[in-house]
Amino acid sequence: MRQFFKFVLATVVGLVAFSFLGFVVLALVVGAAKSAGDQKETAANSVLELKLNEPLTERGRDSKFSFGGNDASTGLVNLKEAIGRAKGDGDIKGILLNLDIVQGGLASLEEVRDALLDFKKSGKFVVAYHEVCSEKSLYLSSVADQIYLHPQGTLEFNGLSTEVLFYKRLFEKAGIEPYIFRVGSFKSAVEPFFRENFSDSARYQTVSFLNSINGHLIGQVAAARGIAPARLKVISDSMLVHNAADALRLKLVTRLGYFDEVQDYLRGKLGVAKDKKPSLVSLSDYSESEKDDEKEGATSGNRIAVVYAEGDIVTGKGSDNNIGSTKFAEAIRKARLDSKVKAVVLRINSPGGSSLASDIIYREVLLTKKVKPIIASMSDVAASGGYYIAMACDTIVAHPNSITGSIGVFGVLPNVQKLLADKLGITVDRVSTGKFSDLPTITRPLSDFEKRTLQGEVDRIYADFTTKAALGRGMPVARLRRLASGRVWSGLEAKENGLVDVLGDYSDALKIAAARAKLKADDYQVQRLPRQKSEFENILSMFGNDDDEAKTKALKTELGPLYPAYAQYQQLLQMRGVQAKLPYALEIN
């Protein structure tokens, strides 16, 4: 009898759970259908409020398709489109930047900043409010007509920095011996595996491009705030801003005030009575879902394909978060073979990755170049493998603060024999038909001959990389190699050295592509590739068997700020073949 009741109870619980799951799926499907078909109507006399409290990525991911919102992001495409549409929308009278800690690369933020400056040309206002203002937040809000900072708030303005974790001692304690194969004194991607700090060359190049980017940032903020650049650099280098009063005194903000005072300011700008609440429209309510085709010309059948390449470059199909060689080669091939596509823009935000995968994509770019214009648009990062896939394009467009170059390759092969034997008590024996049948192996030391063989392959791939780069840049190989050796450059430095052609943004790249294809501004549509998942597909994936995605979310939650170190360790374990990748996991703060 007890067993009978157990079965009954289990059946009831199962039915309840299934019914609840069905209700959740139905609600999400209905919500997706509503968001796809019924954009919220904007009230007259409104202000577009931009909070930007999610990471800024090229195309974005909606938080409603992510449990806990851990991988949600704001799409740069949708954000710029919303700001541009607000410029000509009679119902939108201004923009409120309600910002704290903005998460995004400086090149992406410059595109948003430029969009805000263009918005102001309409005569509409921009006002900013901060409780905590990071350096990146100030970079955006510096264009505002009024900048409010909470009286007890803080403003960070002390220059840029980056820090790297080094694992030499960890590997020594664990009994892991990394074999390093690289070309170029600046190819420092592998330094964290065998050093305890920066080499002189790594420090030199990092100081160089950080100062270049910081100088550009200071110049932009100085022009917007009416402060001499030299004075602003002193304020930054000496960290003269300690509190809100300092920020006001040094003219980095215009007012100290609470949010209700910002609302009073908005009432005045909108002509709204004091007892009425200003109408604020959120970005999610105002922006439209990204469409595969964005119409520039109302009726034209001409298209410019924009291929978005964001993340590490890997072999195979890849995932939503990286650049799979199969998927992206197919996307570029599709654009090349489509007679309606008159030009291609390759939008890159990548630190690189597999040299093989990079070369597969490079080949499709080269084939496309023979039949139609293809323009590279560099976002925050287009380095090493990211530069590899750009170098065959007709024109390379980069931001002054893009991170690029790093023309070099490396390979890493760990020997874990001591870890297995001394730490875990595991020994390994082998039977082979030939002397080198087990190569590559991670369970025994390499012989000198094996080391020379692997280094020779790295040298060969580097020679191929630099030869192709010189061909794409139209310069002698010897000169290109002086700029290579794995050295990282800012976009501004790269332009000065001939590694990029034009300093500009995505819009500039699109205009160049249209001009090369002899298309007028109103005579084409923009086709975005690869195709993103539909809202219904996102819903299904939430209830699918994506164990890797669920594991990643759980680890991010559990490890917090230590997750990047874990992720870098996992990347080391998963590396296959020679890599063309940016030095270390570079994050500028």
C-alpha positions as CSV (number, residue, x, y, z in Angstrom):
1,M,0.0,0.0,0.0
2,R,2.9,2.4,0.8
3,Q,4.4,1.7,-2.6
4,F,1.0,2.5,-4.2
5,F,0.8,5.9,-2.5
6,K,4.4,6.7,-3.5
7,F,3.5,6.1,-7.2
8,V,0.3,8.2,-6.9
9,L,2.2,11.0,-5.2
10,A,5.0,10.9,-7.8
11,T,2.4,11.1,-10.6
12,V,0.6,14.1,-9.0
13,V,3.9,15.9,-8.5
14,G,4.9,15.2,-12.1
15,L,1.6,16.4,-13.5
16,V,1.9,19.6,-11.4
17,A,5.5,20.2,-12.5
18,F,4.6,19.5,-16.2
19,S,1.6,21.9,-16.0
20,F,3.8,24.6,-14.4
21,L,6.5,24.1,-17.1
22,G,3.9,24.3,-19.8
23,F,2.5,27.5,-18.3
24,V,6.0,29.1,-18.2
25,V,6.7,28.1,-21.8
26,L,3.3,29.4,-22.9
27,A,3.9,32.7,-21.1
28,L,7.3,33.1,-22.7
29,V,6.0,32.3,-26.2
30,V,3.2,34.8,-25.7
31,G,5.7,37.4,-24.4
32,A,8.0,36.8,-27.3
33,A,5.2,37.1,-29.8
34,K,4.1,40.4,-28.2
35,S,7.6,41.8,-28.2
36,A,8.1,40.8,-31.8
37,G,4.9,42.2,-33.1
38,D,3.8,45.0,-30.7
39,Q,6.4,47.5,-29.8
40,K,5.3,49.7,-26.9
41,E,3.9,53.0,-28.1
42,T,5.9,55.9,-26.9
43,A,4.0,58.6,-25.0
44,A,4.3,62.2,-26.2
45,N,6.8,64.4,-24.5
46,S,9.0,61.5,-23.3
47,V,12.7,61.0,-22.4
48,L,14.7,58.0,-23.4
49,E,16.4,56.6,-20.4
50,L,19.7,54.6,-20.9
51,K,21.0,52.6,-18.0
52,L,23.4,50.3,-19.7
53,N,23.7,48.0,-16.7
54,E,24.4,44.9,-18.8
55,P,27.6,44.2,-20.7
56,L,27.7,45.8,-24.1
57,T,28.2,43.4,-27.0
58,E,27.9,43.6,-30.7
59,R,24.4,42.1,-31.1
60,G,23.2,41.5,-27.5
61,R,21.1,38.9,-25.8
62,D,17.8,39.6,-24.1
63,S,17.7,39.0,-20.3
64,K,14.2,37.4,-20.6
65,F,15.9,34.4,-22.4
66,S,18.4,33.9,-19.6
67,F,17.6,32.5,-16.2
68,G,19.2,34.9,-13.7
69,G,20.2,37.2,-16.6
70,N,23.8,36.1,-16.2
71,D,24.6,36.1,-19.9
72,A,22.2,39.0,-20.9
73,S,23.8,41.8,-22.8
74,T,22.9,45.1,-24.5
75,G,23.5,45.0,-28.3
76,L,25.5,47.8,-29.7
77,V,23.4,47.5,-32.9
78,N,20.1,48.0,-31.1
79,L,21.4,50.7,-28.8
80,K,22.8,52.9,-31.7
81,E,19.6,52.3,-33.7
82,A,17.5,53.4,-30.8
83,I,19.5,56.6,-30.3
84,G,19.4,57.3,-34.0
85,R,15.6,56.8,-34.1
86,A,15.1,58.9,-31.1
87,K,16.8,61.8,-32.9
88,G,14.0,62.1,-35.4
89,D,11.2,60.9,-33.1
90,G,8.9,63.9,-32.2
91,D,7.8,62.1,-29.0
92,I,11.3,61.9,-27.6
93,K,12.6,65.2,-26.3
94,G,15.9,64.2,-24.8
95,I,18.0,61.3,-23.4
96,L,18.8,60.6,-19.7
97,L,22.0,58.7,-19.1
98,N,21.4,57.0,-15.8
99,L,24.8,55.3,-15.5
100,D,27.0,53.7,-12.8
101,I,29.5,51.0,-13.9
102,V,29.4,50.7,-17.6
103,Q,30.6,47.3,-19.0
104,G,32.0,47.6,-22.4
105,G,35.1,48.2,-24.5
106,L,36.3,51.7,-25.2
107,A,35.8,51.4,-28.9
108,S,32.2,50.3,-28.5
109,L,31.6,53.1,-26.0
110,E,33.0,55.6,-28.5
111,E,30.4,54.4,-31.1
112,V,27.7,55.1,-28.5
113,R,29.3,58.4,-27.6
114,D,29.3,59.4,-31.3
115,A,25.7,58.4,-31.6
116,L,24.9,60.7,-28.6
117,L,26.8,63.6,-30.2
118,D,24.8,63.0,-33.4
119,F,21.6,63.0,-31.4
120,K,22.4,66.4,-30.0
121,K,22.6,67.9,-33.5
122,S,18.8,67.7,-33.5
123,G,18.7,70.3,-30.7
124,K,17.5,67.9,-28.1
125,F,19.1,67.6,-24.7
126,V,21.2,64.9,-23.0
127,V,21.4,64.8,-19.2
128,A,23.5,62.4,-17.1
129,Y,23.0,61.1,-13.6
130,H,25.5,59.1,-11.6
131,E,25.6,57.7,-8.1
132,V,28.9,56.0,-8.9
133,C,30.7,57.1,-12.0
134,S,33.4,55.0,-13.5
135,E,35.9,56.2,-16.0
136,K,34.0,54.6,-18.9
137,S,30.7,56.1,-17.6
138,L,32.3,59.6,-17.6
139,Y,33.6,59.0,-21.1
140,L,29.9,58.7,-22.2
141,S,28.4,61.3,-20.0
142,S,31.0,63.9,-20.8
143,V,28.9,64.8,-23.9
144,A,25.8,65.6,-21.8
145,D,24.5,69.2,-21.4
146,Q,24.2,68.6,-17.6
147,I,26.0,66.0,-15.5
148,Y,24.6,65.2,-12.1
149,L,26.6,63.3,-9.4
150,H,25.0,62.2,-6.2
151,P,26.4,64.4,-3.3
152,Q,27.8,61.3,-1.6
153,G,28.7,59.6,-4.8
154,T,32.1,58.8,-6.2
155,L,33.8,59.5,-9.6
156,E,36.7,57.5,-10.8
157,F,39.2,59.4,-13.0
158,N,42.7,58.1,-12.4
159,G,43.8,56.6,-15.8
160,L,43.7,53.2,-17.3
161,S,45.2,49.9,-16.1
162,T,45.3,46.2,-16.8
163,E,46.5,43.4,-14.7
164,V,47.4,39.8,-15.6
165,L,47.4,36.6,-13.5
166,F,50.6,34.5,-13.8
167,Y,50.5,30.8,-13.1
168,K,54.2,29.7,-13.0
169,R,54.2,28.9,-9.3
170,L,50.8,27.2,-9.5
171,F,52.1,24.9,-12.2
172,E,55.3,24.2,-10.2
173,K,53.2,23.2,-7.2
174,A,50.9,21.1,-9.3
175,G,53.7,19.4,-11.1
176,I,52.8,20.7,-14.6
177,E,55.6,21.6,-17.0
178,P,54.4,23.8,-19.9
179,Y,56.3,23.5,-23.2
180,I,56.1,26.8,-24.9
181,F,56.5,27.4,-28.7
182,R,56.3,30.9,-30.0
183,V,57.6,33.4,-32.5
184,G,58.3,37.1,-31.7
185,S,59.6,38.9,-28.7
186,F,56.3,40.6,-28.2
187,K,54.1,37.4,-28.4
188,S,53.5,37.4,-24.7
189,A,50.3,35.4,-24.6
190,V,52.1,32.5,-23.1
191,E,54.1,34.4,-20.5
192,P,51.6,33.8,-17.7
193,F,52.5,30.1,-18.0
194,F,56.2,30.4,-17.4
195,R,56.8,33.8,-15.8
196,E,55.9,35.5,-12.6
197,N,55.5,39.0,-14.1
198,F,55.7,40.9,-17.4
199,S,58.7,40.6,-19.5
200,D,60.3,43.9,-20.5
201,S,58.9,43.7,-24.1
202,A,55.4,42.9,-22.8
203,R,55.5,45.8,-20.4
204,Y,56.8,48.1,-23.1
205,Q,54.0,47.3,-25.6
206,T,51.3,47.4,-22.9
207,V,52.5,50.8,-21.7
208,S,52.6,52.1,-25.3
209,F,49.1,51.1,-26.3
210,L,47.5,52.0,-23.0
211,N,49.0,55.5,-23.1
212,S,47.8,55.8,-26.7
213,I,44.2,54.9,-25.7
214,N,44.3,57.0,-22.6
215,G,45.5,60.0,-24.5
216,H,42.6,59.7,-27.0
217,L,40.1,59.3,-24.1
218,I,41.5,62.4,-22.3
219,G,41.4,64.4,-25.5
220,Q,37.8,63.5,-26.1
221,V,36.7,64.3,-22.5
222,A,38.7,67.5,-22.4
223,A,37.0,68.8,-25.6
224,A,33.6,68.0,-24.3
225,R,34.1,69.5,-20.8
226,G,36.0,72.6,-22.0
227,I,39.2,71.7,-20.1
228,A,42.7,71.8,-21.5
229,P,44.0,68.3,-22.2
230,A,47.2,68.9,-20.3
231,R,45.2,70.0,-17.2
232,L,42.9,67.0,-17.5
233,K,45.9,64.7,-17.7
234,V,47.2,66.2,-14.4
235,I,43.8,65.6,-12.8
236,S,43.9,62.0,-13.9
237,D,47.6,61.2,-13.2
238,S,47.5,62.8,-9.8
239,M,44.1,61.4,-8.9
240,L,42.8,64.8,-7.8
241,V,39.2,63.6,-7.7
242,H,38.5,62.0,-4.3
243,N,34.8,62.8,-3.8
244,A,31.8,64.5,-5.4
245,A,32.9,68.0,-4.3
246,D,36.3,67.5,-6.1
247,A,34.5,66.3,-9.3
248,L,32.3,69.5,-9.3
249,R,35.3,71.8,-8.5
250,L,37.4,70.3,-11.3
251,K,34.4,70.7,-13.7
252,L,34.1,67.0,-14.5
253,V,30.4,67.2,-13.5
254,T,28.1,70.3,-13.6
255,R,25.9,69.7,-10.6
256,L,25.7,67.7,-7.4
257,G,22.2,66.4,-6.8
258,Y,19.8,63.6,-6.1
259,F,17.6,61.8,-8.6
260,D,14.5,63.8,-7.6
261,E,16.5,67.0,-8.6
262,V,17.2,65.4,-12.0
263,Q,13.5,64.8,-12.3
264,D,12.9,68.5,-11.6
265,Y,15.4,69.3,-14.3
266,L,13.5,67.0,-16.7
267,R,10.2,68.6,-15.8
268,G,11.6,72.0,-16.7
269,K,12.9,70.8,-20.0
270,L,9.6,69.0,-20.8
271,G,7.4,71.8,-19.4
272,V,5.7,69.3,-17.0
273,A,4.0,70.4,-13.8
274,K,5.8,69.8,-10.6
275,D,3.2,67.3,-9.4
276,K,3.5,65.2,-12.6
277,K,6.1,62.5,-13.1
278,P,8.3,62.9,-16.2
279,S,7.7,60.2,-18.8
280,L,10.8,58.0,-19.0
281,V,11.1,55.3,-21.7
282,S,13.5,52.4,-21.1
283,L,15.8,51.1,-23.9
284,S,14.1,47.7,-23.8
285,D,10.7,49.3,-24.4
286,Y,11.9,51.7,-27.1
287,S,14.3,49.6,-29.1
288,E,13.2,47.2,-31.8
289,S,14.3,43.6,-31.9
290,E,17.2,43.1,-34.3
291,K,16.0,42.0,-37.7
292,D,18.1,40.0,-40.2
293,D,17.5,42.9,-42.7
294,E,17.8,46.5,-41.8
295,K,16.4,48.8,-44.4
296,E,18.4,51.7,-45.5
297,G,16.5,52.0,-48.8
298,A,12.8,51.5,-48.6
299,T,12.4,49.5,-51.8
300,S,15.9,48.6,-53.0
301,G,16.8,44.9,-53.5
302,N,20.5,45.8,-53.1
303,R,22.1,44.6,-49.9
304,I,25.3,45.1,-47.9
305,A,26.0,42.0,-45.8
306,V,27.4,42.7,-42.3
307,V,29.1,39.6,-40.8
308,Y,29.5,39.9,-37.0
309,A,32.5,38.0,-35.7
310,E,32.7,38.2,-31.9
311,G,34.6,36.0,-29.5
312,D,37.5,33.5,-29.7
313,I,38.2,32.0,-33.1
314,V,37.7,28.2,-32.9
315,T,37.5,25.3,-35.4
316,G,34.2,23.8,-36.3
317,K,30.8,25.3,-35.9
318,G,31.5,27.0,-32.6
319,S,28.8,28.5,-30.4
320,D,26.8,31.7,-29.9
321,N,29.8,33.1,-27.9
322,N,32.6,32.5,-30.3
323,I,33.7,32.5,-34.0
324,G,33.4,29.0,-35.4
325,S,35.4,28.6,-38.6
326,T,32.7,26.5,-40.3
327,K,29.8,28.8,-39.4
328,F,31.6,32.0,-40.3
329,A,33.1,30.7,-43.5
330,E,29.6,29.7,-44.5
331,A,28.3,33.1,-43.7
332,I,30.9,34.9,-45.8
333,R,30.4,32.4,-48.6
334,K,26.7,33.0,-48.5
335,A,27.3,36.7,-48.9
336,R,29.7,36.2,-51.7
337,L,27.4,33.9,-53.7
338,D,24.3,36.1,-53.2
339,S,23.9,38.3,-56.3
340,K,21.8,40.8,-54.2
341,V,24.7,41.4,-51.9
342,K,26.8,44.1,-53.5
343,A,29.4,44.5,-50.6
344,V,30.4,42.9,-47.3
345,V,31.4,44.5,-44.0
346,L,33.3,42.1,-41.6
347,R,32.7,43.5,-38.1
348,I,35.3,42.0,-35.8
349,N,35.5,41.9,-32.0
350,S,38.0,39.1,-31.3
351,P,41.3,38.5,-29.6
352,G,42.0,35.7,-32.0
353,G,42.3,31.9,-31.4
354,S,43.1,28.9,-33.6
355,S,45.4,29.8,-36.5
356,L,43.8,27.0,-38.6
357,A,40.3,28.4,-38.0
358,S,41.6,31.9,-38.8
359,D,43.1,30.8,-42.1
360,I,39.8,29.0,-43.0
361,I,37.9,32.3,-42.6
362,Y,40.7,34.3,-44.2
363,R,40.4,32.1,-47.4
364,E,36.7,33.0,-47.7
365,V,37.5,36.7,-47.2
366,L,40.1,36.5,-50.0
367,L,37.7,34.8,-52.3
368,T,35.0,37.4,-51.6
369,K,37.5,40.2,-52.3
370,K,37.9,38.9,-55.8
371,V,34.2,39.4,-56.7
372,K,32.9,42.3,-54.5
373,P,34.1,44.8,-51.9
374,I,34.7,43.6,-48.4
375,I,35.5,46.0,-45.6
376,A,36.8,45.2,-42.1
377,S,35.4,47.1,-39.2
378,M,37.3,46.7,-36.0
379,S,35.5,47.0,-32.7
380,D,37.1,46.8,-29.2
381,V,39.6,44.1,-30.2
382,A,40.8,42.7,-33.6
383,A,44.1,41.2,-32.7
384,S,46.2,38.2,-33.8
385,G,43.6,35.8,-35.3
386,G,41.2,38.8,-35.3
387,Y,43.7,40.7,-37.5
388,Y,44.3,37.6,-39.6
389,I,40.7,37.5,-40.8
390,A,40.8,41.2,-41.4
391,M,44.0,41.5,-43.3
392,A,42.7,40.4,-46.7
393,C,39.9,43.0,-46.8
394,D,39.9,45.9,-49.3
395,T,39.9,48.5,-46.4
396,I,40.5,48.1,-42.7
397,V,38.6,50.6,-40.5
398,A,39.5,50.8,-36.8
399,H,38.8,53.1,-33.8
400,P,41.7,55.0,-32.4
401,N,41.2,53.0,-29.2
402,S,40.7,49.6,-30.8
403,I,43.3,47.0,-29.8
404,T,44.8,45.3,-32.8
405,G,48.0,43.8,-34.3
406,S,49.5,41.0,-32.3
407,I,50.7,39.4,-35.5
408,G,52.2,36.2,-34.1
409,V,51.5,32.6,-33.2
410,F,52.2,30.3,-30.3
411,G,51.6,26.8,-29.0
412,V,51.4,25.3,-25.5
413,L,51.8,21.6,-24.6
414,P,51.6,20.8,-20.9
415,N,53.5,17.8,-19.4
416,V,51.4,16.5,-16.5
417,Q,53.5,13.5,-15.7
418,K,54.6,14.7,-12.3
419,L,51.0,15.8,-11.5
420,L,49.8,12.3,-12.2
421,A,52.6,10.4,-10.5
422,D,53.5,12.6,-7.5
423,K,50.1,14.2,-6.7
424,L,47.6,11.6,-7.8
425,G,49.6,8.3,-7.8
426,I,48.9,7.6,-11.4
427,T,51.5,6.2,-13.8
428,V,51.2,5.9,-17.6
429,D,52.7,3.2,-19.9
430,R,52.3,3.1,-23.7
431,V,52.7,0.8,-26.7
432,S,53.4,2.5,-30.0
433,T,54.1,1.3,-33.6
434,G,56.6,4.1,-34.1
435,K,59.0,6.3,-32.1
436,F,56.7,9.3,-32.3
437,S,53.3,7.7,-32.5
438,D,52.1,9.3,-29.3
439,L,53.0,12.8,-30.2
440,P,51.5,15.2,-29.2
441,T,51.3,13.8,-25.6
442,I,50.9,15.4,-22.2
443,T,52.0,12.5,-20.1
444,R,55.8,12.4,-20.7
445,P,58.6,14.9,-21.3
446,L,59.4,15.9,-24.9
447,S,62.7,15.0,-26.5
448,D,64.9,17.8,-28.1
449,F,63.9,16.5,-31.5
450,E,60.2,16.8,-30.7
451,K,60.6,20.3,-29.4
452,R,62.5,21.4,-32.5
453,T,59.8,19.8,-34.7
454,L,56.9,21.6,-32.9
455,Q,58.8,24.9,-32.9
456,G,59.4,24.4,-36.6
457,E,55.7,24.2,-37.2
458,V,55.1,27.4,-35.3
459,D,57.8,29.1,-37.3
460,R,56.2,27.9,-40.5
461,I,52.8,29.2,-39.6
462,Y,54.2,32.5,-38.5
463,A,56.0,32.9,-41.8
464,D,52.7,32.1,-43.6
465,F,50.8,34.6,-41.4
466,T,53.3,37.5,-42.0
467,T,53.6,36.8,-45.7
468,K,49.8,37.0,-46.1
469,A,49.6,40.1,-43.9
470,A,52.3,41.8,-46.0
471,L,50.4,40.9,-49.2
472,G,47.1,42.3,-47.7
473,R,48.8,45.5,-46.6
474,G,50.8,46.0,-49.7
475,M,54.2,46.3,-47.9
476,P,57.4,44.3,-48.0
477,V,57.5,41.2,-45.8
478,A,60.6,42.5,-44.0
479,R,58.8,45.7,-43.0
480,L,55.7,43.9,-41.9
481,R,57.7,41.6,-39.7
482,R,59.2,44.6,-37.9
483,L,55.6,45.6,-37.0
484,A,54.7,42.0,-36.1
485,S,56.6,39.8,-33.6
486,G,53.3,39.6,-31.7
487,R,53.3,43.3,-30.8
488,V,49.9,44.8,-29.8
489,W,49.0,48.3,-31.2
490,S,46.2,50.7,-30.5
491,G,44.1,51.6,-33.5
492,L,45.9,55.0,-33.7
493,E,49.3,53.4,-33.6
494,A,48.2,50.8,-36.2
495,K,47.1,53.6,-38.5
496,E,50.4,55.3,-38.2
497,N,52.2,52.1,-39.1
498,G,50.0,51.1,-42.0
499,L,48.3,48.2,-40.4
500,V,44.9,49.8,-40.8
501,D,43.6,52.2,-43.4
502,V,41.0,54.4,-41.8
503,L,40.2,55.6,-38.3
504,G,36.4,55.4,-37.9
505,D,33.5,53.3,-36.7
506,Y,31.0,50.8,-38.1
507,S,29.0,53.6,-39.9
508,D,32.2,54.7,-41.7
509,A,32.9,51.1,-42.8
510,L,29.3,50.8,-44.1
511,K,29.7,54.1,-46.1
512,I,33.0,52.9,-47.6
513,A,31.4,49.6,-48.6
514,A,28.5,51.4,-50.2
515,A,30.8,53.7,-52.1
516,R,33.0,50.8,-53.3
517,A,29.8,49.1,-54.6
518,K,28.6,52.4,-56.1
519,L,25.4,52.4,-54.0
520,K,23.7,55.5,-52.8
521,A,22.8,55.9,-49.2
522,D,19.1,55.1,-49.8
523,D,19.7,52.3,-52.3
524,Y,20.5,49.3,-50.1
525,Q,19.5,47.2,-47.1
526,V,21.8,45.8,-44.5
527,Q,21.7,42.0,-44.1
528,R,23.1,40.7,-40.8
529,L,25.0,37.4,-40.7
530,P,25.2,34.8,-39.2
531,R,21.5,34.5,-38.5
532,Q,20.7,34.8,-34.8
533,K,18.4,32.5,-33.0
534,S,14.8,33.5,-33.1
535,E,13.0,34.3,-29.9
536,F,11.2,30.9,-30.0
537,E,14.5,29.1,-30.5
538,N,15.9,31.0,-27.5
539,I,13.0,29.8,-25.4
540,L,13.5,26.2,-26.5
541,S,17.2,26.4,-25.7
542,M,16.4,27.5,-22.2
543,F,14.7,24.1,-21.6
544,G,17.1,22.1,-23.7
545,N,20.2,20.1,-22.8
546,D,22.8,22.9,-23.0
547,D,24.8,21.6,-20.1
548,D,27.9,23.7,-20.9
549,E,25.9,26.9,-20.7
550,A,24.3,25.9,-17.4
551,K,27.7,24.9,-16.0
552,T,29.2,28.3,-17.1
553,K,26.4,30.3,-15.4
554,A,26.8,28.2,-12.2
555,L,30.6,28.7,-12.2
556,K,30.3,32.5,-12.8
557,T,27.9,32.7,-9.8
558,E,30.1,30.5,-7.5
559,L,33.6,31.9,-8.4
560,G,32.6,35.5,-8.9
561,P,35.8,37.6,-9.7
562,L,37.9,34.4,-9.8
563,Y,36.0,33.1,-12.8
564,P,38.3,34.7,-15.4
565,A,41.3,32.8,-14.0
566,Y,39.4,29.5,-14.2
567,A,38.2,30.3,-17.7
568,Q,41.8,31.1,-18.8
569,Y,43.0,27.8,-17.3
570,Q,40.2,25.9,-19.2
571,Q,41.2,27.7,-22.4
572,L,44.8,26.3,-22.0
573,L,43.4,22.8,-21.6
574,Q,41.2,23.1,-24.6
575,M,43.8,24.7,-27.0
576,R,44.2,22.6,-30.2
577,G,47.1,23.3,-32.5
578,V,49.0,26.5,-33.0
579,Q,47.2,29.7,-31.7
580,A,47.1,33.2,-33.1
581,K,45.8,35.0,-30.1
582,L,46.1,38.3,-28.1
583,P,48.6,38.3,-25.2
584,Y,46.7,37.1,-22.1
585,A,43.1,37.9,-21.2
586,L,43.3,41.7,-21.6
587,E,40.8,43.9,-19.9
588,I,41.3,47.6,-19.6
589,N,39.8,49.3,-16.5
